Amino acid sequence: MRRYILLFLFLLLFLSPILGWSGKTHQRIVEKALDSLPRDFKNRIIPYKNEILEGSIAPDRVYRDFQNHIYEVETGKGKGLDKVREKYFYIIELIREKRPWRLVAFELGVFSHYIADLNQPLHTSSSSQEKGFHSKYEKDAEQIVPNRADRLIYISQPTRYIYRSVLDAHNYYKDIETAYLKGNGFVKVSKLTQKQIDKATLDVASYWYSIWMRANRIPTINDLFNDFVDWLWNYFRKILRVEVK
């Protein structure tokens, strides 16, 4: 029986899907996103940096909810967009309800993982040959150091915003595939990888900032309007699966 248990654990750890950026990259993105926040928010959560870092790798190592890490543009496969929307409103409520900041920080880290993965081009499509280079690209990307986001974006419609990020990332899928199957590998795509990791950092910091702003004020008419528009857009996206920007 013990042999079967050990075999199961081996399969679970080593043969499961390898998706998104590596744990090291996720934690670097989080550290730069923290550094990009307004001073008052940064000072509030920096004591819980360890919880944020732990949360940033939990979706891969604990939850293993890999369908929430992707959205394939051509087919609509994956639940990444819905997960981003869900977490956005969930964390707003955690802050409004004055839940422990240790929990809020951990959830911000978890949220960062989904945002960052949807900026990874290989999470926006798939091919029969991707298994041959996905993990190699992920490992190679560890050499990229994210840059601090200088100007954050207030995100009023969380689903539509991340969808535009997915479309931008999708533009580079074929470039990565070609570089690894026919070209010089990472050398050819290092610049676009830097761009996407920087975009992931901007998006993470911007979502966090937007949550902080929303959670610390009474909902406005504009808030309610944008929430409805975002919900309606997401509803019709699922029905029509069209690229509405």
Summary of the structure (lengths in Angstrom):
residues: 245
radius of gyration: 18.2
end to end distance: 53.7
largest distance: 60.8
contacts: 799
relative contact order: 0.16
helix: 73%
strand: 0%
